[in-house]
Amino acid sequence: MRSAGVLAGRWSLGALLITATTVTRGQDWPQWGRSPQHRGDASVAGQPLTAILADVVYDPFAELESAASGGDLTVHYAVPLIDDTGIYMEFKSGSYVPTALDLQVWGVKKLVWGQTGLAEVWRFSSDWKPLPTGSWEPVFHPVLAGDFLYVPGSSGTVFKLSRETGEVLSIARPFPSDSSLFVAGGLAADSAGNVYYNALRLNLSDPWDSDSRGGWLARIGSDGSTSAVSFASIVPGAPAADAPCRGQFTTDLPWPPSPTAVPPSSPCGSQRPGLNAIPAIASDGTIYTVSHAHLNNRYSYLVAVRPDLTPLWAASLRDILNDGCDVLLPPSGTPGGCRAGANRGVDPATNERPAGRVSDLSTASPVVLPDGAVLLGTTSSYNYLRGHLFKFSAAGVPLATYDFGWDITPAVFAHDGTYSILLKDNHYEVGSYCGSPVCPAETGQYDLTSLDADLVPEWRFTNTNTSSCTRQADGSVACVSDHPDGFEWCVNQPAVDAAGVVYANSEDGFLYAIGPDGKLRQKMFLDRAIGAAYTPLSLDSAGRIYSQNFGRLFVVGSPARVLESPPPPSRARSIRFR
């Protein structure tokens, strides 16, 4: 499990002087989820899955990273960003040491289509470094806005690059320089070219067991102005940092210890952003982000902020669910169930109504639906680690939930005056709420699911492939049947085309195209992907599909249509900030 117009600008740094002129370009997939609303919906029909048009390594450390994590690639990657001139992709360099992730260098390369596939035009290396999680590598995620590419930097800064040349035009600095302050999650942009992102400051000597030192939602205006608002001010109803917040039981299983048991309490910690969440922006300019108490993510919120960064509302993810003991779990008193006599619907770990939890290991980000409602995927441990998907009204009223939400930003297909919500729906082979024999694992089942506007399933497509495959040196594919329950969907946001065909990658190494009726249209083997990271997909205006597989970018489509974008210039350029 795991701005329209033409710009002429000058920027000086020491002896470096850059002059750049850019022109407005179309944007096929400029950010996470393509639109400010994060719906993951392309405006064109996808090409047939006929051939692999490009195969580019962007993470040369994937094998080392996987080995260091026991066979799982515990890394979050950016979605390929696309405009009508090329592709902007995260690339890693430097060196890899498991205990010092900051020795790696994160950057962006611009690639364009040429007669032999994708060719590099320029590259930019950022001084951004990940938060010191010690486990999953946080996401490094740029955004295209107007004529520019914005790239995360150190100390909460953001570089503004020319899309044409990759040259630095300016650096946005909403915060004083501070090595303990990080861009947390990716960048998002609204339709006017304003950029939004979360930032977090840590106590680096004890980052996760002592309170955070502040969290902020930052804004870079299309005019270059900067502003930021603290999470303390936009989540006003949350418990104070030193307030006692209830955790979970530590007594012998099964839980809860008794129908009246109360879990232990400890300081909540300050409200701050999730480490990998990316803000979403509604058509009226409302910004949606996520928050949780630094020391206890059972106190999590979906947060709405006005365009001027004043608070609108913060909706708690507590006291909404009621599906724990004897509902999603086996009967109390039986294997996998709660202790006999438990209260119906409670989380066995807390003896309270279950909480939706914003996880720092998840990239789940808000999605603004066509009717103005908002989706958010969350995690929870008591329902076989499946989490929940929440739907809130534009006023912050809870409307519906679905019992899967782990590390997923759903795609949305608008049709017939309504819409469908498309997401992975994995049943992992894990115990119900604990890892001991008291909680035997459920049988694996791995679905792509379409939900209607009320979060009711419309169809499910189950991965029934049982074979692990590997591409041989001669291009052939060799397979062995060793996964009787199929393979999980390795996707944290699928993509859906204009015809309602949803694209998703699986741990079996295949890229799938599933029709709006839930039937398989096509699938294509890319390469072995066992233990691969959850990754997002994108489509360009020609309908080519951009998928990721174990640190490699695969572009799939029709060979006859490769040369539908300009050929690359004759020389590549390399730019590094120092």
VENBELSUL-V395552 format. One record per residue. N is the residue number from 0. RES is the residue in one letter. PHI is phi in radians with two decimals (999 if undefined). OMEGA is omega in radians with two decimals (none if undefined). Layout:
# VENBELSUL-V395552
<<N:RES:PHI:OMEGA> <N:RES:PHI:OMEGA>>
This chain:
# VENBELSUL-V395552
<<0:M:999:3.01> <1:R:2.43:none> <2:S:999:-3.12> <3:A:-0.86:3.11> <4:G:1.87:-3.13> <5:V:-1.97:-3.12> <6:L:-2.08:2.92> <7:A:-2.15:-3.04> <8:G:-2.50:3.06> <9:R:-2.28:3.13> <10:W:-2.47:-3.08> <11:S:-2.11:3.02> <12:L:-2.42:-3.07> <13:G:1.06:-3.12> <14:A:-1.48:-3.04> <15:L:-1.54:3.09> <16:L:-2.31:-3.06> <17:I:-2.16:2.99> <18:T:-2.06:-3.08> <19:A:-2.41:3.03> <20:T:-2.21:3.13> <21:T:-2.23:3.08> <22:V:-2.12:-3.12> <23:T:-1.12:-3.13> <24:R:-2.16:3.00> <25:G:-1.22:-3.10> <26:Q:-2.22:-3.12> <27:D:-1.43:-3.12> <28:W:-2.53:-2.95> <29:P:-1.45:-3.05> <30:Q:-2.81:3.06> <31:W:-0.93:-3.13> <32:G:1.28:3.11> <33:R:1.20:-3.05> <34:S:-1.82:3.05> <35:P:-1.00:-3.14> <36:Q:-1.47:3.10> <37:H:1.18:-3.06> <38:R:-1.46:3.07> <39:G:1.12:-3.05> <40:D:-1.95:3.12> <41:A:-1.39:-3.14> <42:S:-1.66:-3.13> <43:V:-2.28:3.02> <44:A:-1.45:3.12> <45:G:-1.22:3.07> <46:Q:-1.26:3.03> <47:P:-1.06:3.09> <48:L:-1.41:-3.03> <49:T:-1.66:-3.04> <50:A:-2.67:2.97> <51:I:-1.45:-3.06> <52:L:-1.50:3.12> <53:A:-2.74:3.10> <54:D:-2.49:-3.00> <55:V:-2.19:3.08> <56:V:-1.38:3.08> <57:Y:-1.99:3.06> <58:D:-2.18:-3.11> <59:P:-1.24:-3.08> <60:F:-1.77:-3.02> <61:A:-0.98:-3.13> <62:E:-1.11:3.12> <63:L:-1.13:-3.14> <64:E:-1.12:3.12> <65:S:-1.12:3.14> <66:A:-1.07:-3.12> <67:A:-1.21:-3.12> <68:S:-1.92:3.08> <69:G:1.26:3.10> <70:G:1.81:3.10> <71:D:-1.88:3.13> <72:L:-1.55:-3.03> <73:T:-1.57:-3.09> <74:V:-2.34:3.02> <75:H:-1.77:-3.10> <76:Y:-2.09:3.12> <77:A:-1.37:3.00> <78:V:-1.34:3.03> <79:P:-1.06:3.11> <80:L:-1.60:-2.98> <81:I:-2.43:2.90> <82:D:-2.21:-3.07> <83:D:-1.40:3.05> <84:T:-1.98:-3.12> <85:G:2.93:-3.06> <86:I:-2.10:3.12> <87:Y:-2.03:-2.99> <88:M:-2.20:2.99> <89:E:-1.02:3.02> <90:F:-2.33:3.13> <91:K:-1.99:3.07> <92:S:-2.53:-3.08> <93:G:1.46:3.13> <94:S:-2.41:-3.09> <95:Y:-1.96:3.01> <96:V:-2.29:-3.04> <97:P:-0.95:-3.10> <98:T:-1.61:-3.12> <99:A:-2.56:-3.08> <100:L:-1.07:-3.08> <101:D:-1.28:3.01> <102:L:-1.30:3.02> <103:Q:-1.31:3.08> <104:V:-2.11:-3.14> <105:W:-1.83:-3.13> <106:G:-2.76:-3.12> <107:V:-2.29:2.95> <108:K:-2.01:2.96> <109:K:-1.69:3.12> <110:L:-2.05:3.07> <111:V:-2.30:-3.13> <112:W:-1.40:3.03> <113:G:-2.20:-3.06> <114:Q:-1.18:3.14> <115:T:-1.94:3.12> <116:G:2.07:-3.10> <117:L:-1.55:3.12> <118:A:-2.23:-3.11> <119:E:-1.36:3.07> <120:V:-1.76:3.07> <121:W:-2.66:3.06> <122:R:-2.41:3.11> <123:F:-2.35:3.10> <124:S:-1.86:-3.11> <125:S:-1.57:2.99> <126:D:-1.66:3.08> <127:W:-1.06:3.02> <128:K:-2.31:-3.10> <129:P:-1.33:2.99> <130:L:-1.06:-3.06> <131:P:-1.38:-3.07> <132:T:-1.34:-3.07> <133:G:1.35:3.11> <134:S:-2.39:-3.13> <135:W:-1.12:3.11> <136:E:-1.35:-3.13> <137:P:-1.12:-3.05> <138:V:-1.42:2.99> <139:F:-1.90:-2.95> <140:H:-2.39:3.07> <141:P:-1.34:3.06> <142:V:-2.61:2.98> <143:L:-1.58:3.11> <144:A:-2.57:-3.06> <145:G:1.04:3.14> <146:D:-1.67:-2.96> <147:F:-2.27:2.94> <148:L:-1.92:3.09> <149:Y:-1.77:-3.01> <150:V:-2.24:3.11> <151:P:-1.05:3.09> <152:G:-2.25:-3.13> <153:S:-1.41:3.08> <154:S:0.94:3.12> <155:G:1.31:3.14> <156:T:-1.48:3.08> <157:V:-2.44:3.07> <158:F:-1.46:3.02> <159:K:-1.89:-3.06> <160:L:-1.91:2.92> <161:S:-1.23:3.07> <162:R:-1.14:-3.09> <163:E:-1.25:-2.97> <164:T:-2.02:-3.04> <165:G:1.36:-3.11> <166:E:-1.38:-3.13> <167:V:-1.34:3.11> <168:L:-1.67:3.11> <169:S:-2.93:3.03> <170:I:-2.23:3.09> <171:A:-1.42:-3.10> <172:R:-2.25:3.13> <173:P:-1.24:-3.03> <174:F:-2.25:2.98> <175:P:-1.07:3.14> <176:S:-1.08:-3.04> <177:D:-2.83:-3.10> <178:S:-1.20:3.11> <179:S:-1.60:-3.14> <180:L:-1.93:-3.01> <181:F:-2.28:2.85> <182:V:-1.19:-3.09> <183:A:-1.88:-3.09> <184:G:1.57:-3.05> <185:G:-1.65:3.13> <186:L:-1.65:3.07> <187:A:-2.27:-3.13> <188:A:-2.39:3.06> <189:D:-1.60:-3.04> <190:S:-1.22:3.12> <191:A:-1.63:3.12> <192:G:1.57:3.03> <193:N:-1.44:-3.06> <194:V:-1.97:-3.12> <195:Y:-2.26:3.07> <196:Y:-2.85:3.10> <197:N:-1.70:3.09> <198:A:-2.40:-3.07> <199:L:-2.46:3.06> <200:R:-1.96:-3.05> <201:L:-2.07:2.89> <202:N:-1.47:-2.98> <203:L:-1.14:3.11> <204:S:-1.32:3.13> <205:D:-2.75:-2.90> <206:P:-1.17:-2.97> <207:W:-1.95:3.11> <208:D:-1.82:2.97> <209:S:-1.98:-3.03> <210:D:-1.16:3.03> <211:S:-1.19:-3.13> <212:R:-1.89:3.05> <213:G:2.34:3.01> <214:G:-2.34:-3.06> <215:W:-2.45:2.87> <216:L:-1.81:-3.06> <217:A:-1.89:3.11> <218:R:-2.31:2.98> <219:I:-1.98:-3.14> <220:G:-1.22:3.09> <221:S:-1.09:3.07> <222:D:-1.58:3.13> <223:G:1.61:3.12> <224:S:-1.21:3.12> <225:T:-2.27:3.06> <226:S:-2.73:3.12> <227:A:-2.68:3.12> <228:V:-2.28:-3.09> <229:S:-1.36:3.05> <230:F:-1.15:3.08> <231:A:-1.03:-3.11> <232:S:-1.57:-3.11> <233:I:-1.72:3.01> <234:V:-2.17:-2.97> <235:P:-1.20:-3.08> <236:G:-1.53:-3.08> <237:A:-1.31:3.05> <238:P:-1.02:3.10> <239:A:-1.11:-3.08> <240:A:-1.00:-3.11> <241:D:-1.68:3.13> <242:A:-1.25:3.10> <243:P:-1.30:3.09> <244:C:-2.10:-3.06> <245:R:-1.36:3.10> <246:G:-1.80:-3.14> <247:Q:-2.30:-3.12> <248:F:-1.19:3.05> <249:T:-2.18:-3.13> <250:T:-1.39:-3.14> <251:D:-1.09:3.07> <252:L:-1.32:-0.05> <253:P:-1.35:3.11> <254:W:-1.83:-0.22> <255:P:-1.22:-3.09> <256:P:-1.01:3.10> <257:S:-2.76:3.13> <258:P:-1.08:-3.12> <259:T:-1.95:-3.08> <260:A:-1.12:3.11> <261:V:-2.10:-3.11> <262:P:-1.25:3.12> <263:P:-1.16:3.14> <264:S:-2.05:3.06> <265:S:-2.74:-3.12> <266:P:-0.97:-3.07> <267:C:-1.25:-2.97> <268:G:1.55:-3.08> <269:S:-1.29:3.01> <270:Q:-1.25:3.14> <271:R:-2.72:-3.05> <272:P:-1.26:2.91> <273:G:-1.11:-2.97> <274:L:-1.21:-3.03> <275:N:-2.13:-3.10> <276:A:-1.32:-3.13> <277:I:-2.07:-3.12> <278:P:-1.04:3.01> <279:A:-1.97:-3.10> <280:I:-2.22:3.11> <281:A:-1.34:-3.10> <282:S:-1.13:3.09> <283:D:-1.55:3.10> <284:G:1.63:3.11> <285:T:-1.11:3.13> <286:I:-1.80:3.10> <287:Y:-2.00:3.07> <288:T:-2.46:-3.08> <289:V:-2.21:-3.05> <290:S:-2.55:2.94> <291:H:-2.63:3.07> <292:A:-1.11:-3.02> <293:H:-1.02:-3.07> <294:L:-1.80:-3.10> <295:N:-2.81:-3.07> <296:N:-1.42:2.96> <297:R:-1.31:3.07> <298:Y:-2.03:-3.03> <299:S:-2.07:-3.03> <300:Y:-2.51:2.81> <301:L:-1.64:-2.97> <302:V:-2.06:3.09> <303:A:-1.97:-3.07> <304:V:-2.29:3.11> <305:R:-1.21:-3.14> <306:P:-1.02:3.11> <307:D:-1.53:3.11> <308:L:1.24:2.98> <309:T:-1.53:-3.07> <310:P:-1.18:3.06> <311:L:-1.85:3.02> <312:W:-2.84:3.03> <313:A:-2.34:-3.09> <314:A:-1.74:3.09> <315:S:-1.20:3.06> <316:L:-1.65:3.06> <317:R:-1.63:3.00> <318:D:1.06:3.06> <319:I:-1.99:-3.12> <320:L:-1.38:3.09> <321:N:-2.68:-2.95> <322:D:-2.26:-3.13> <323:G:-1.50:-3.05> <324:C:-0.92:3.08> <325:D:1.17:3.08> <326:V:-2.04:3.05> <327:L:-1.49:-3.14> <328:L:-1.79:3.04> <329:P:-1.02:-3.13> <330:P:-0.94:3.11> <331:S:-1.02:-3.10> <332:G:1.57:3.08> <333:T:-2.01:-3.14> <334:P:-0.93:-3.12> <335:G:1.52:-3.12> <336:G:-1.64:3.10> <337:C:-1.35:3.08> <338:R:-1.09:3.13> <339:A:-0.93:3.14> <340:G:1.57:-3.11> <341:A:-1.10:3.06> <342:N:-1.19:-3.09> <343:R:-1.16:2.99> <344:G:1.55:-3.09> <345:V:-1.43:2.97> <346:D:-1.30:-3.10> <347:P:-1.05:-3.11> <348:A:-1.35:-3.06> <349:T:-2.26:-3.02> <350:N:1.04:3.09> <351:E:-2.20:3.01> <352:R:-0.98:-3.05> <353:P:-1.07:3.12> <354:A:-1.86:2.89> <355:G:-1.32:-3.00> <356:R:-2.11:3.02> <357:V:-1.39:-3.07> <358:S:-1.76:3.07> <359:D:-1.29:3.09> <360:L:-1.59:-3.05> <361:S:-1.95:3.03> <362:T:-1.68:-3.10> <363:A:-0.91:-3.06> <364:S:-2.27:-3.11> <365:P:-1.08:3.04> <366:V:-2.24:3.08> <367:V:-1.62:-3.05> <368:L:-1.44:-3.13> <369:P:-1.02:3.11> <370:D:-1.57:3.11> <371:G:1.60:3.06> <372:A:-1.22:-3.03> <373:V:-2.27:3.05> <374:L:-1.80:3.00> <375:L:-2.63:3.03> <376:G:-1.52:-3.12> <377:T:-2.31:3.07> <378:T:-1.94:2.98> <379:S:-2.78:-3.06> <380:S:-1.63:-2.96> <381:Y:-1.31:-3.11> <382:N:-1.90:3.09> <383:Y:1.06:3.10> <384:L:1.08:-3.09> <385:R:-1.54:-3.14> <386:G:1.23:3.14> <387:H:-2.51:2.96> <388:L:-1.76:3.13> <389:F:-1.86:2.99> <390:K:-2.09:3.09> <391:F:-2.04:3.01> <392:S:-1.27:3.11> <393:A:-1.14:3.08> <394:A:-1.73:3.10> <395:G:1.52:3.12> <396:V:-1.59:3.10> <397:P:-1.15:-3.07> <398:L:-1.95:-3.07> <399:A:-2.89:3.02> <400:T:-2.40:3.02> <401:Y:-2.38:-2.97> <402:D:-1.51:2.80> <403:F:-2.63:3.12> <404:G:-2.78:-3.06> <405:W:-1.19:3.03> <406:D:0.81:3.14> <407:I:-2.42:2.90> <408:T:-1.93:-3.02> <409:P:-1.12:2.94> <410:A:-1.61:-3.06> <411:V:-2.26:3.09> <412:F:-1.97:3.12> <413:A:-1.46:-3.11> <414:H:-2.83:2.97> <415:D:0.90:3.11> <416:G:1.36:3.10> <417:T:-2.44:3.13> <418:Y:-2.75:3.03> <419:S:-2.04:-3.11> <420:I:-1.96:-2.99> <421:L:-2.01:-3.05> <422:L:-2.66:2.90> <423:K:-1.19:-3.04> <424:D:-2.62:-3.02> <425:N:-1.46:2.90> <426:H:-1.77:-3.07> <427:Y:-1.37:-3.14> <428:E:-1.46:-3.11> <429:V:-2.29:3.12> <430:G:-1.24:-3.03> <431:S:-1.08:-3.14> <432:Y:-2.45:3.11> <433:C:-2.66:-3.09> <434:G:-1.80:-3.12> <435:S:-1.75:3.09> <436:P:-1.02:3.07> <437:V:-1.06:-3.08> <438:C:-2.12:3.14> <439:P:-1.08:-3.10> <440:A:-1.25:3.00> <441:E:-1.45:3.11> <442:T:-1.24:3.14> <443:G:-1.18:2.96> <444:Q:-2.62:-2.95> <445:Y:-2.21:-3.03> <446:D:-2.01:2.71> <447:L:-1.75:-3.02> <448:T:-2.17:3.00> <449:S:-1.84:3.09> <450:L:-1.90:3.03> <451:D:-1.45:-3.05> <452:A:-1.13:3.10> <453:D:-1.72:-3.12> <454:L:1.17:3.05> <455:V:-1.73:-3.10> <456:P:-1.03:3.04> <457:E:-1.75:3.05> <458:W:-2.78:3.04> <459:R:-2.32:2.98> <460:F:-1.98:-3.09> <461:T:-1.70:3.03> <462:N:-1.32:-3.13> <463:T:-1.84:3.08> <464:N:-1.14:3.14> <465:T:-1.87:-2.95> <466:S:-1.86:2.95> <467:S:-1.47:-3.08> <468:C:-2.13:3.10> <469:T:-2.43:3.08> <470:R:-1.44:-3.12> <471:Q:-1.47:-3.11> <472:A:-1.03:-3.13> <473:D:-1.49:3.13> <474:G:1.64:3.11> <475:S:-1.28:-3.10> <476:V:-2.08:3.10> <477:A:-1.91:-3.04> <478:C:-2.29:3.03> <479:V:-2.43:-3.10> <480:S:-1.39:-3.09> <481:D:-2.52:3.13> <482:H:-2.23:-3.04> <483:P:-1.06:-3.13> <484:D:-1.72:-3.13> <485:G:1.50:-3.04> <486:F:-2.21:3.12> <487:E:-1.30:3.09> <488:W:-1.41:-3.11> <489:C:-1.60:-3.06> <490:V:-2.47:3.02> <491:N:-1.89:2.79> <492:Q:-2.74:3.02> <493:P:-1.26:3.04> <494:A:-2.13:3.11> <495:V:-2.21:-3.09> <496:D:-1.58:-3.04> <497:A:-1.16:3.12> <498:A:-1.63:3.14> <499:G:1.54:3.07> <500:V:-1.40:-3.12> <501:V:-1.77:-3.12> <502:Y:-1.99:-3.14> <503:A:-2.67:3.09> <504:N:-1.82:-3.07> <505:S:-2.10:3.09> <506:E:-1.13:3.08> <507:D:-1.34:3.10> <508:G:1.60:-3.13> <509:F:-1.69:2.89> <510:L:-1.69:-3.08> <511:Y:-1.93:2.98> <512:A:-2.13:-3.09> <513:I:-1.98:-3.10> <514:G:-1.22:-3.13> <515:P:-1.18:3.05> <516:D:-1.66:-3.13> <517:G:1.46:-3.13> <518:K:-1.72:3.10> <519:L:-1.13:3.03> <520:R:-1.59:-3.13> <521:Q:-2.71:2.89> <522:K:-2.56:-3.12> <523:M:-2.45:3.10> <524:F:-1.37:3.10> <525:L:-1.71:3.04> <526:D:-2.99:-3.11> <527:R:-0.97:-3.05> <528:A:-2.43:-3.13> <529:I:-1.04:-3.12> <530:G:1.32:-3.09> <531:A:-1.25:3.12> <532:A:-1.24:2.95> <533:Y:-1.25:-3.06> <534:T:-2.37:3.09> <535:P:-1.64:3.10> <536:L:-2.08:3.03> <537:S:-2.55:3.09> <538:L:-2.24:3.05> <539:D:-1.73:-3.06> <540:S:-1.20:3.04> <541:A:-1.54:3.13> <542:G:1.55:3.07> <543:R:-1.26:-3.08> <544:I:-1.83:-3.12> <545:Y:-1.90:-3.09> <546:S:-2.12:-3.12> <547:Q:-2.21:-3.06> <548:N:-2.66:3.04> <549:F:0.93:3.08> <550:G:1.40:3.13> <551:R:-2.19:3.06> <552:L:-1.65:3.07> <553:F:-1.92:3.03> <554:V:-1.96:-3.04> <555:V:-2.14:3.11> <556:G:2.99:-3.09> <557:S:-1.76:-3.11> <558:P:-1.01:-3.10> <559:A:-1.17:-3.03> <560:R:-2.01:-3.11> <561:V:-1.11:-3.01> <562:L:-1.50:3.09> <563:E:-1.84:3.05> <564:S:-2.34:-2.98> <565:P:-1.05:3.07> <566:P:-1.21:-3.08> <567:P:-1.29:2.99> <568:P:-1.17:-2.98> <569:S:-1.29:-3.09> <570:R:-2.28:3.05> <571:A:-1.55:3.13> <572:R:-2.11:3.11> <573:S:-2.14:-3.11> <574:I:-2.24:3.08> <575:R:-2.31:3.08> <576:F:-1.42:3.10> <577:R:-2.25:none>>
